């Protein structure tokens, strides 16, 4: 009898654990990833905020001129080279400060400097095209769609048109989405890279270098220009914007009152909703920088040159907020002073 009761109880607990997975598992996974990324650098890894740097000094250390190294001297960088290869050595997130970085950054800004009305019109057209394609595939019948899969074609279309000034052909969209999905799957440690997907996109972009809306980085070989386009716009941009939009759609789907408020209010409220979504669900969770000089915290404590600072965004985003787990876009309203929280 006791054995039967124990078995039933164990089954009930297991079922409860499985049912509650969506609520607690993501946070555990992000926390584990932060710890792994901090420890992969051995004794050089310093978690911020952490034992050495409190949350009250996060911004100070984050913006310190010596906290500027991106790649050289960090074991964690090797992981990013794997995720971003080929072309990681040309990626803005990996290039060290200098003339080459400045040229790449200038080029990226040229492509992204689009009037707001033009950018909004482009986004509407890309969303409409993706939804039309989805309805055609569904044949009028609803189907379950992963939000990330729904968003990747949107951003593939948008960045293609932003770079080349013309709508994205279906074959190019398939190459971009296939590559981006491969990258983010590996980035989340859910699968290995399939490099031929990456190479197919590289070859496609190499044939379009004379069709870009703006000149590509000066002093680069054509192969490097293709990899620059791939890494900046058709890897990082597509992946991160798709993830961000998936988070935003998830938040809105769970909160009908927030949906209604977004429709009824001006764009500033939508900005607050986006900011609160990114506070609760930062895209990557951790970023690392290698110190290029000593950072003196006080008379007794110095972060030595060559240290690897691992900035823990989820921990920082929770600090200083009342009820940090609550979704409250009003936190970002400068006019709110002690008012009731926004719709949650």
C-alpha positions as CSV (number, residue, x, y, z in Angstrom):
1,X,0.0,0.0,0.0
2,X,2.8,2.4,1.0
3,X,4.6,1.6,-2.2
4,X,1.5,2.4,-4.3
5,X,1.0,5.7,-2.5
6,X,4.7,6.6,-3.0
7,X,4.5,5.8,-6.7
8,X,1.3,7.9,-7.1
9,X,2.9,10.8,-5.2
10,X,6.1,10.5,-7.3
11,X,4.1,10.5,-10.5
12,X,2.1,13.5,-9.4
13,X,5.3,15.5,-8.5
14,X,6.8,14.6,-11.8
15,X,3.7,15.7,-13.7
16,X,3.7,19.0,-11.7
17,X,7.4,19.6,-12.5
18,X,6.8,19.0,-16.2
19,X,3.7,21.3,-16.2
20,X,5.7,24.0,-14.5
21,X,8.7,23.9,-16.9
22,X,7.7,27.0,-18.9
23,X,7.7,29.1,-15.7
24,X,11.0,28.1,-14.1
25,X,13.2,26.4,-16.8
26,X,14.1,29.5,-18.9
27,X,15.5,31.3,-15.9
28,X,17.5,28.3,-14.8
29,X,19.0,27.9,-18.3
30,X,20.0,31.6,-18.5
31,X,21.6,31.5,-15.1
32,X,23.5,28.3,-16.0
33,X,24.7,29.9,-19.2
34,X,25.9,32.9,-17.4
35,X,27.9,30.8,-14.9
36,X,29.4,28.6,-17.7
37,X,30.5,31.7,-19.7
38,X,32.1,33.2,-16.6
39,X,34.0,30.1,-15.7
40,X,35.2,29.2,-19.2
41,X,37.8,31.9,-18.8
42,X,39.2,30.3,-15.6
43,X,40.7,32.7,-13.1
44,X,40.5,35.6,-15.6
45,X,36.7,35.6,-15.6
46,X,34.9,38.2,-13.4
47,X,31.1,38.2,-13.2
48,X,29.6,41.7,-13.1
49,X,27.7,42.2,-10.9
50,X,29.3,39.7,-8.5
51,X,31.6,39.4,-5.5
52,X,34.2,41.9,-6.8
53,X,31.9,44.4,-8.5
54,X,28.5,45.2,-7.0
55,X,25.4,46.1,-9.0
56,X,25.8,49.7,-8.0
57,X,29.0,49.9,-10.0
58,X,27.8,48.0,-13.0
59,X,27.4,51.1,-15.2
60,X,30.7,52.5,-14.1
61,X,32.7,49.4,-15.0
62,X,30.6,48.8,-18.2
63,X,31.4,52.2,-19.6
64,X,35.1,52.3,-18.4
65,X,37.5,53.1,-21.3
66,X,39.6,50.1,-20.3
67,X,36.6,47.7,-20.5
68,X,36.8,47.8,-24.3
69,X,38.6,44.6,-25.6
70,X,36.3,42.4,-27.7
71,X,38.3,39.3,-28.6
72,X,41.9,39.0,-27.9
73,X,42.8,37.0,-24.8
74,X,39.5,35.4,-23.8
75,X,38.6,31.7,-24.1
76,X,35.0,32.8,-24.3
77,X,35.8,34.5,-27.6
78,X,36.6,31.1,-29.1
79,X,33.0,30.1,-28.7
80,X,31.8,33.2,-30.5
81,X,34.3,32.6,-33.3
82,X,32.7,29.2,-33.7
83,X,29.2,30.6,-33.8
84,X,30.0,33.5,-36.1
85,X,32.5,31.7,-38.4
86,X,33.4,32.2,-41.2
87,X,34.0,35.9,-40.9
88,X,34.2,36.3,-37.1
89,X,37.4,38.3,-37.5
90,X,35.4,40.9,-39.5
91,X,32.4,41.1,-37.1
92,X,31.9,44.4,-35.2
93,X,31.5,42.5,-32.0
94,X,35.0,41.0,-32.5
95,X,37.1,43.7,-34.1
96,X,39.4,45.5,-31.7
97,X,39.4,49.3,-31.6
98,X,41.3,50.9,-34.5
99,X,41.0,52.0,-38.1
100,X,39.4,48.7,-39.3
101,X,36.7,48.8,-36.6
102,X,36.0,52.5,-37.3
103,X,35.5,51.8,-41.1
104,X,33.2,48.9,-40.4
105,X,31.2,50.9,-37.9
106,X,30.8,53.8,-40.4
107,X,29.6,51.5,-43.1
108,X,27.0,49.9,-40.8
109,X,25.7,53.3,-39.8
110,X,25.3,54.3,-43.4
111,X,23.0,51.3,-44.1
112,X,21.0,51.8,-40.9
113,X,20.5,55.6,-41.2
114,X,17.0,55.4,-42.6
115,X,14.2,58.0,-42.0
116,X,11.7,56.7,-39.5
117,X,8.7,56.8,-41.9
118,X,10.7,54.9,-44.5
119,X,11.8,52.3,-42.0
120,X,8.2,51.8,-40.7
121,X,6.9,51.4,-44.3
122,X,9.6,48.9,-45.0
123,X,8.7,46.9,-41.9
124,X,5.0,46.9,-42.7
125,X,5.6,45.6,-46.2
126,X,7.9,42.8,-45.0
127,X,5.4,41.7,-42.3
128,X,2.6,41.7,-44.8
129,X,4.6,39.7,-47.3
130,X,5.5,37.1,-44.6
131,X,1.9,36.8,-43.4
132,X,0.7,36.3,-47.0
133,X,3.2,33.6,-47.5
134,X,2.1,32.0,-44.2
135,X,-1.6,32.0,-45.1
136,X,-0.8,30.5,-48.5
137,X,1.2,27.7,-46.8
138,X,-1.6,27.1,-44.3
139,X,-4.2,26.9,-47.1
140,X,-6.7,28.7,-44.9
141,X,-6.2,26.4,-41.9
142,X,-4.6,27.6,-38.7
143,X,-1.4,26.0,-37.6
144,X,1.1,26.3,-34.7
145,X,4.1,28.4,-35.6
146,X,7.3,29.0,-33.5
147,X,7.5,32.8,-33.1
148,X,11.2,32.8,-34.1
149,X,10.4,31.0,-37.3
150,X,7.7,33.5,-38.0
151,X,9.9,36.5,-37.5
152,X,13.1,35.4,-39.4
153,X,11.6,35.8,-42.9
154,X,10.4,39.3,-41.9
155,X,13.9,40.4,-40.9
156,X,15.6,38.6,-43.8
157,X,13.4,40.6,-46.1
158,X,13.9,43.8,-44.3
159,X,17.7,43.7,-44.1
160,X,18.0,42.5,-47.7
161,X,16.0,45.5,-49.0
162,X,17.9,47.8,-46.6
163,X,21.3,46.6,-48.0
164,X,20.4,46.0,-51.7
165,X,17.5,48.4,-52.2
166,X,15.1,45.8,-53.7
167,X,12.8,43.1,-52.4
168,X,14.4,39.9,-51.2
169,X,13.9,37.0,-53.7
170,X,12.6,33.7,-52.2
171,X,15.8,31.8,-52.8
172,X,17.8,34.5,-51.0
173,X,15.3,34.5,-48.1
174,X,15.7,30.7,-47.8
175,X,19.5,31.0,-47.6
176,X,19.3,33.8,-45.0
177,X,16.8,32.1,-42.8
178,X,18.5,28.7,-43.0
179,X,21.8,30.3,-41.9
180,X,20.3,32.4,-39.2
181,X,18.3,29.5,-37.7
182,X,21.5,27.3,-37.8
183,X,23.5,30.0,-35.9
184,X,20.9,30.6,-33.2
185,X,20.3,26.9,-32.7
186,X,24.1,26.4,-32.1
187,X,24.2,29.6,-30.0
188,X,21.6,28.1,-27.7
189,X,23.6,24.8,-27.5
190,X,20.7,22.9,-29.1
191,X,22.6,21.7,-32.2
192,X,25.9,21.9,-34.1
193,X,26.7,24.3,-36.9
194,X,26.2,23.2,-40.5
195,X,28.9,25.1,-42.3
196,X,27.7,24.5,-45.8
197,X,24.6,26.6,-45.1
198,X,26.9,29.4,-44.1
199,X,29.0,29.0,-47.2
200,X,26.0,29.0,-49.6
201,X,25.0,32.3,-48.2
202,X,28.5,33.7,-48.5
203,X,28.7,32.7,-52.1
204,X,25.3,34.3,-52.8
205,X,26.4,37.6,-51.2
206,X,29.7,37.6,-53.0
207,X,27.8,37.9,-56.2
208,X,25.9,41.0,-55.1
209,X,28.7,43.2,-53.9
210,X,28.2,45.7,-56.7
211,X,24.5,46.1,-55.9
212,X,24.6,47.5,-52.4
213,X,22.9,50.8,-51.6
214,X,26.1,52.2,-50.0
215,X,29.8,51.5,-50.5
216,X,31.2,48.6,-48.5
217,X,34.2,48.9,-46.1
218,X,37.2,50.5,-47.7
219,X,40.4,48.5,-47.7
220,X,38.6,45.1,-47.6
221,X,38.9,42.3,-50.2
222,X,35.7,41.3,-51.9
223,X,35.6,38.0,-49.9
224,X,35.9,40.1,-46.7
225,X,33.1,42.4,-47.8
226,X,30.8,39.4,-48.4
227,X,31.6,38.1,-44.9
228,X,31.0,41.6,-43.4
229,X,27.5,41.7,-44.9
230,X,26.8,38.2,-43.8
231,X,27.9,38.6,-40.2
232,X,26.4,42.1,-39.6
233,X,23.1,42.0,-41.4
234,X,22.3,38.4,-42.3
235,X,23.5,36.8,-39.1
236,X,23.5,39.1,-36.1
237,X,20.8,41.5,-37.2
238,X,18.4,38.8,-38.4
239,X,19.0,36.6,-35.3
240,X,18.7,39.3,-32.7
241,X,15.8,41.1,-34.2
242,X,13.9,37.8,-34.6
243,X,14.6,36.9,-31.0
244,X,13.6,40.3,-29.8
245,X,10.3,40.3,-31.7
246,X,9.5,36.7,-30.5
247,X,9.9,38.0,-26.9
248,X,7.7,41.0,-27.6
249,X,4.9,38.9,-29.3
250,X,5.0,36.4,-26.5
251,X,4.6,39.3,-23.9
252,X,1.7,40.8,-25.9
253,X,0.0,37.4,-26.4
254,X,0.0,36.8,-22.7
255,X,-1.4,40.2,-21.8
256,X,-4.5,41.3,-23.7
257,X,-4.8,44.4,-21.7
258,X,-1.3,45.5,-22.8
259,X,-2.3,44.8,-26.4
260,X,-5.3,47.1,-26.0
261,X,-3.2,49.8,-24.4
262,X,-0.7,49.6,-27.3
263,X,-3.5,50.1,-29.8
264,X,-5.1,53.0,-27.8
265,X,-2.0,54.9,-26.8
266,X,0.8,56.7,-28.7
267,X,4.1,55.2,-29.8
268,X,5.8,56.2,-26.6
269,X,3.8,53.6,-24.7
270,X,4.9,50.9,-27.2
271,X,8.5,52.0,-26.5
272,X,7.9,51.4,-22.8
273,X,6.5,48.0,-23.6
274,X,9.5,47.1,-25.7
275,X,11.9,48.4,-23.0
276,X,10.2,46.4,-20.3
277,X,10.2,43.3,-22.5
278,X,14.0,43.6,-23.0
279,X,14.5,44.2,-19.2
280,X,12.7,40.9,-18.4
281,X,14.0,39.0,-21.4
282,X,17.4,40.3,-22.5
283,X,18.5,38.8,-25.8
284,X,21.6,37.0,-24.8
285,X,22.0,37.3,-21.0
286,X,25.7,37.9,-20.8
287,X,28.3,39.9,-22.7
288,X,32.0,39.8,-22.2
289,X,34.8,42.4,-22.6
290,X,38.5,42.0,-22.1
291,X,40.2,44.8,-20.0
292,X,42.8,46.6,-22.0
293,X,44.2,48.3,-18.8
294,X,43.8,48.2,-15.1
295,X,40.5,49.4,-13.7
296,X,40.9,50.7,-10.1
297,X,37.8,50.2,-8.0
298,X,39.1,51.6,-4.8
299,X,42.5,51.9,-3.0
300,X,42.6,48.2,-2.3
301,X,40.9,46.7,-5.3
302,X,42.0,46.8,-9.0
303,X,40.7,44.7,-11.9
304,X,44.0,43.9,-13.7
305,X,44.5,44.3,-17.5
306,X,43.6,41.2,-19.4
307,X,40.7,40.2,-17.2
308,X,37.5,39.0,-18.8
309,X,34.5,40.9,-17.6
310,X,31.2,38.9,-18.0
311,X,28.3,41.4,-17.7
312,X,25.2,39.6,-16.3
313,X,22.3,41.5,-17.9
314,X,19.5,39.6,-16.1
315,X,21.0,40.4,-12.7
316,X,21.5,44.0,-13.5
317,X,18.0,44.4,-15.0
318,X,16.4,43.1,-11.8
319,X,18.4,45.5,-9.5
320,X,16.7,48.6,-8.1
321,X,13.1,47.6,-9.2
322,X,10.2,47.0,-6.9
323,X,8.7,43.6,-7.8
324,X,11.3,42.9,-10.6
325,X,9.4,39.9,-11.9
326,X,6.3,41.9,-12.7
327,X,5.8,43.2,-16.2
328,X,5.3,46.9,-15.8
329,X,5.9,49.2,-18.8
330,X,5.2,52.2,-16.7
331,X,8.7,51.8,-15.1
332,X,10.0,53.6,-18.2
333,X,7.6,56.4,-18.2
334,X,9.5,59.5,-16.9
335,X,6.2,61.2,-16.0
336,X,5.1,58.5,-13.6
337,X,5.7,59.4,-10.0
338,X,4.2,56.9,-7.7
339,X,1.2,56.2,-10.0
340,X,-0.4,52.8,-10.1
341,X,1.4,50.2,-12.3
342,X,0.5,49.9,-15.9
343,X,-1.6,47.0,-17.2
344,X,0.1,43.6,-16.6
